[in-house]
Amino acid sequence: MNGVFRVNLFKRIIIGLFLVLAVGMTVACNGETSTTTTESTIESTTESTTGSTTESTTETTTSTTNSTTFSTTQSTESQSTTEFVVGIEITDVSKTTYEFNEEFDIESLTVVYNINSNTQVTLSSSMITISGFDPSVSGEQTVTVTHGEYTDQLIVTVLPRPGIDITMEYYLSADGLTGDALFLELRDILNETKGYVSYDAARYILDESDADPTNPGNVILVYTGWSVSGTWDAGNTWNREHIWPQSLLGDDSIMTSDLHNLKPSNPNVNSSRGNKFYDNVTNSSSYEPRDEVKGDIARILLYMVTMYEELSLVNSTPSTYEMALLNVILGWHEMDPVDDFERNRNNVIAAHQGNRNPYIDYPEFVDLIWD
């Protein structure tokens, strides 16, 4: 029994060792497989995780960005739509540029009063006031519009004053004026400074005002240009021509004796001209003077219509208190500029009569009034 037991015990030991060895080899093999499997799993997981994470992150970021942009836009639009301010608002301006010394055009504004989010009233011009506008200062200006306690503002531009530099004190009150304003201001200046000189006295003034510069004892006759003795001899050598015909002045003694309107003339030519109006042709109704005095005649007629309210210049056959042709006269003013003979004549007449011919002193006035 003991022998058999020993043999069996030995077999069991051998079998146990074999089993241990087999298990060890199995474990070793399983270890390599596990390692390989683990590495493969890591690589797969890494790739999957990286790709998935990257794509997921990108998609998430894009989604977030799109979501943020949309949300911000929606918010801005919402704020703009719901914004409301109680008060007045200038909603339209049809005039933002003004001439120098031009009055502000309050009718050019459309102003509304926002009472609440549902009520808006358009204000009439009588319900608003304007401040901050000065037409005598050129450049941009901020104008304030007021209604009660509420205000709004706009910017307008005042253009520079007309390009004429007035230096003569006699005309300073007309500085910066144009059109009718200038015309009426010149009329005031002329009437305030004019003194009366009789028609008879003109016989002894015209020989000075129209003296021949090269022969002071003579006068220059207006239509012929002849130089003749300046001594008055009852009108035989020269007589007093009314540039604005006497018959078209209504026999007004003030107008008919105005020295600016009188010129020395040859008696026969004076009669031939008669009371014809001026044009670029001489016929039964019109008269054309020589080119050298066309501008002189034009400026005399412009003086007369400025000086006397009753008179007017027309472009048709004139009646009493009228003279023609206006367009021709304006053309002559441009064609024949002011010369020293006219300037001297203006000074002499001003010394006797007090007032001056503004269109000799400042020819630019013509364009500022009749342009």
C-alpha positions in Angstrom: 0.0 0.0 0.0 2.8 2.4 0.8 4.5 1.6 -2.5 1.3 2.2 -4.4 0.7 5.5 -2.5 4.2 6.7 -3.3 3.7 6.0 -7.0 0.4 7.8 -7.1 1.8 10.7 -5.1 4.6 11.0 -7.6 2.2 10.9 -10.5 0.2 13.7 -8.9 3.3 15.8 -8.5 4.3 15.3 -12.1 0.8 16.2 -13.3 0.7 19.2 -11.0 4.0 20.5 -12.4 2.8 19.9 -15.9 -0.4 21.9 -15.2 1.7 24.8 -13.7 3.9 24.8 -16.7 0.9 24.8 -19.0 -0.8 27.6 -17.1 2.4 29.6 -17.3 2.7 29.3 -21.0 -1.0 30.1 -21.4 -0.6 33.2 -19.3 2.5 34.3 -21.3 0.6 33.9 -24.6 -2.4 35.7 -23.2 -0.1 38.5 -22.0 1.1 39.2 -25.5 -2.4 39.0 -26.9 -3.6 41.4 -24.2 -0.8 43.8 -24.9 -1.5 43.8 -28.6 -5.2 44.2 -28.0 -4.6 47.0 -25.5 -2.3 48.9 -28.0 -4.8 48.5 -30.8 -7.6 49.6 -28.5 -5.7 52.7 -27.5 -4.9 53.6 -31.1 -8.4 53.1 -32.1 -9.7 54.9 -29.1 -7.2 57.7 -29.7 -8.2 58.1 -33.4 -11.8 57.8 -32.6 -11.6 60.2 -29.7 -9.4 62.7 -31.5 -11.5 62.7 -34.7 -14.7 62.7 -32.8 -13.6 65.3 -30.4 -12.2 67.5 -33.2 -15.3 67.2 -35.3 -17.5 67.6 -32.3 -15.6 70.6 -31.1 -15.6 72.2 -34.6 -19.3 71.6 -35.0 -19.9 72.8 -31.5 -17.9 76.0 -32.1 -19.6 76.6 -35.4 -22.9 76.0 -33.8 -21.9 78.3 -31.0 -20.7 81.0 -33.3 -23.8 80.9 -35.5 -25.9 80.9 -32.4 -24.1 83.9 -31.0 -24.2 85.9 -34.3 -27.9 85.2 -34.8 -28.7 86.1 -31.2 -26.8 89.4 -31.3 -28.4 90.4 -34.6 -31.8 89.7 -33.3 -31.1 91.7 -30.2 -29.8 94.7 -32.1 -32.9 94.7 -34.4 -35.1 94.4 -31.4 -33.5 97.4 -29.7 -33.7 99.6 -32.9 -37.3 98.7 -33.4 -38.5 99.4 -29.9 -36.4 102.7 -29.4 -38.6 105.7 -28.8 -38.0 109.3 -27.5 -40.6 111.8 -26.4 -39.9 115.2 -28.0 -39.6 116.9 -31.4 -37.8 115.6 -34.5 -36.8 117.2 -37.8 -37.9 114.6 -40.3 -37.3 116.5 -43.6 -35.3 119.6 -44.7 -35.9 120.9 -48.3 -33.4 123.8 -48.0 -30.0 123.7 -46.5 -28.1 126.3 -48.5 -28.8 130.1 -48.2 -27.5 133.1 -50.1 -25.7 135.7 -48.1 -28.3 137.9 -46.1 -31.1 135.6 -47.2 -33.8 135.0 -44.6 -34.3 131.5 -43.1 -37.1 129.5 -44.7 -39.0 128.0 -41.8 -41.4 126.4 -44.3 -38.6 124.2 -45.6 -38.7 122.2 -42.4 -40.9 119.3 -41.5 -40.9 118.9 -37.7 -42.9 116.2 -35.8 -43.7 116.0 -32.1 -43.5 112.5 -30.6 -46.1 112.4 -27.9 -45.9 108.6 -27.2 -45.0 105.4 -29.1 -48.4 105.5 -30.9 -48.9 109.3 -31.4 -46.9 111.7 -33.6 -48.0 115.2 -34.6 -46.6 117.3 -37.4 -46.0 120.9 -36.2 -46.9 124.0 -38.2 -44.3 126.7 -38.7 -46.1 128.9 -36.2 -45.5 126.3 -33.5 -41.7 126.3 -33.7 -39.0 128.9 -33.3 -35.5 129.1 -34.9 -32.3 130.2 -33.2 -28.6 130.2 -34.1 -29.0 131.4 -37.7 -27.1 134.5 -38.9 -27.4 135.2 -42.7 -24.7 137.8 -42.5 -22.0 135.2 -41.6 -21.0 132.7 -44.3 -20.2 129.1 -43.7 -21.8 126.2 -41.9 -24.2 127.0 -39.0 -26.0 124.9 -36.5 -29.6 125.9 -36.3 -31.8 125.0 -33.3 -35.5 124.3 -33.7 -37.6 124.7 -30.5 -41.1 123.7 -29.5 -41.9 124.2 -25.8 -39.2 122.5 -23.8 -38.0 120.3 -26.7 -35.3 121.1 -29.3 -33.7 119.5 -32.4 -30.9 120.8 -34.6 -29.9 120.9 -38.2 -26.9 122.2 -40.1 -27.2 124.8 -43.0 -24.7 126.6 -45.1 -24.7 130.4 -45.8 -22.8 131.2 -49.0 -20.1 133.9 -49.1 -21.4 137.3 -49.9 -21.2 138.4 -53.6 -17.8 139.0 -54.9 -17.7 142.8 -54.8 -15.5 144.7 -52.4 -17.2 148.0 -51.5 -14.7 150.6 -50.3 -16.5 153.8 -51.0 -18.2 155.1 -47.9 -21.1 156.4 -50.0 -22.2 152.8 -50.7 -21.3 151.0 -47.5 -24.9 150.4 -46.5 -25.3 148.3 -49.7 -22.4 146.0 -48.9 -23.4 142.4 -49.3 -26.8 143.0 -50.9 -28.0 141.7 -54.2 -31.1 141.8 -56.4 -34.1 143.9 -55.2 -32.5 144.5 -51.9 -29.5 146.1 -53.5 -31.6 148.0 -56.0 -33.8 149.6 -53.3 -30.8 150.4 -51.1 -29.2 152.2 -53.9 -32.4 154.1 -54.5 -32.4 155.2 -50.9 -28.8 156.3 -51.1 -29.3 158.4 -54.3 -32.5 160.1 -53.0 -31.0 160.9 -49.6 -28.0 162.6 -51.2 -29.5 164.3 -54.2 -29.8 168.1 -54.2 -31.9 170.1 -56.7 -30.2 171.8 -59.6 -32.3 173.7 -62.1 -32.5 172.9 -65.8 -31.1 176.3 -66.6 -28.1 175.8 -64.3 -27.1 172.8 -66.3 -26.0 175.1 -69.2 -23.0 176.1 -67.0 -22.3 172.7 -65.5 -22.3 170.4 -68.6 -19.3 172.3 -70.1 -17.3 171.1 -67.0 -18.8 167.6 -66.7 -18.3 166.8 -70.4 -15.2 168.8 -71.1 -12.8 167.6 -73.7 -9.8 166.1 -71.8 -7.4 167.3 -74.5 -9.0 170.8 -74.8 -10.7 171.9 -71.5 -12.4 174.9 -73.1 -14.4 172.5 -75.3 -17.1 169.9 -74.7 -17.6 166.5 -76.3 -21.0 166.1 -78.0 -22.6 162.9 -77.1 -23.9 161.5 -80.4 -21.3 162.9 -82.9 -18.2 162.9 -80.7 -17.3 166.3 -81.9 -15.3 168.7 -79.7 -16.9 172.1 -79.8 -16.6 175.3 -77.7 -18.1 174.8 -74.2 -19.3 178.4 -74.0 -23.1 178.5 -73.8 -24.5 180.5 -76.7 -28.3 180.0 -76.4 -28.0 176.4 -77.7 -26.6 177.3 -81.1 -23.4 175.4 -80.8 -24.7 172.7 -78.4 -27.8 172.1 -76.4 -29.0 169.9 -73.5 -30.0 166.4 -74.6 -32.2 164.3 -72.3 -30.9 160.8 -72.6 -34.3 159.6 -71.1 -36.5 161.7 -73.4 -38.2 164.6 -71.7 -41.6 163.7 -73.2 -41.3 160.3 -71.5 -40.6 161.9 -68.1 -44.1 163.5 -67.8 -42.6 167.0 -67.7 -41.5 166.4 -64.1 -39.2 169.3 -63.3 -37.1 167.3 -60.9 -36.5 164.4 -63.3 -36.0 166.7 -66.4 -33.3 168.7 -64.6 -31.3 165.8 -63.3 -27.7 166.4 -64.4 -26.9 162.7 -64.8 -29.6 162.5 -67.5 -28.3 165.6 -69.5 -25.5 165.5 -72.1 -24.3 168.2 -74.6 -25.5 167.4 -78.1 -25.5 168.9 -81.6 -28.9 170.6 -82.0 -29.7 169.0 -85.3 -28.8 165.5 -84.2 -30.8 166.1 -81.0 -33.9 166.9 -83.0 -33.3 163.9 -85.3 -33.1 161.6 -82.3 -36.3 163.2 -80.7 -37.9 160.8 -78.2 -36.9 157.6 -79.9 -35.9 154.7 -77.7 -32.5 153.0 -78.0 -31.8 150.0 -80.1 -29.1 148.6 -82.4 -30.7 150.2 -85.4 -31.8 153.7 -86.3 -35.3 154.0 -87.8 -38.5 155.9 -87.3 -38.9 154.6 -83.7 -35.4 153.7 -82.5 -32.0 155.3 -82.3 -28.5 153.8 -82.3 -25.7 156.0 -80.9 -22.1 155.6 -81.7 -20.3 152.6 -80.1 -18.1 154.7 -77.9 -21.0 156.0 -75.8 -23.3 153.1 -75.7 -22.2 152.1 -72.3 -22.4 155.7 -71.0 -26.0 155.9 -72.2 -26.9 152.6 -70.7 -25.5 153.6 -67.3 -27.4 156.9 -67.4 -30.7 155.0 -68.0 -29.9 152.5 -65.3 -29.3 155.4 -62.9 -32.6 157.0 -63.8 -34.7 153.9 -63.2 -32.9 153.4 -59.9 -33.3 157.0 -58.8 -37.0 157.5 -59.6 -39.6 155.0 -58.5 -42.0 156.1 -61.3 -39.7 155.0 -64.1 -39.2 151.6 -65.6 -37.1 150.0 -68.4 -39.0 147.8 -70.9 -38.4 145.6 -73.9 -41.1 147.1 -76.0 -42.1 150.5 -77.4 -42.1 152.7 -74.3 -44.9 154.9 -72.9 -44.6 157.8 -70.5 -42.3 156.9 -67.6 -40.8 154.1 -69.6 -37.7 153.7 -71.7 -36.3 150.9 -73.9 -34.9 148.5 -74.8 -33.8 147.0 -71.5 -32.0 144.0 -73.0 -30.1 146.2 -75.5 -29.1 148.6 -72.7 -27.8 145.8 -70.6 -25.8 144.6 -73.5 -24.3 148.0 -74.1 -23.2 148.2 -70.5 -21.1 145.1 -71.0 -19.8 146.0 -74.4 -18.6 149.5 -73.5 -17.0 149.6 -70.0 -16.6 152.6 -67.8 -13.8 154.9 -68.8 -12.0 157.9 -67.2 -14.3 160.4 -69.1 -17.4 158.9 -67.3 -15.6 158.8 -63.9 -14.7 162.5 -64.2 -18.3 163.4 -65.3 -19.6 161.5 -62.3 -17.4 163.4 -59.9 -18.3 166.8 -61.3 -22.1 166.1 -61.2 -21.8 164.8 -57.6 -20.0 168.0 -56.6 -23.0 170.0 -57.9 -26.0 167.7 -57.3 -24.8 165.6 -54.4 -25.6 162.1 -55.6 -23.6 159.8 -57.8 -24.2 157.2 -60.5 -23.6 153.9 -58.8 -23.1 152.0 -62.1 -20.1 154.1 -62.9 -18.6 153.7 -59.4 -19.4 150.0 -59.3 -20.3 148.5 -62.7 -20.7 145.1 -60.9 -23.9 146.4 -59.4 -25.6 145.8 -62.8 -25.1 142.1 -62.8 -26.0 141.8 -59.1 -29.4 143.4 -59.8 -30.3 142.4 -63.4 -28.5 139.1 -63.9 
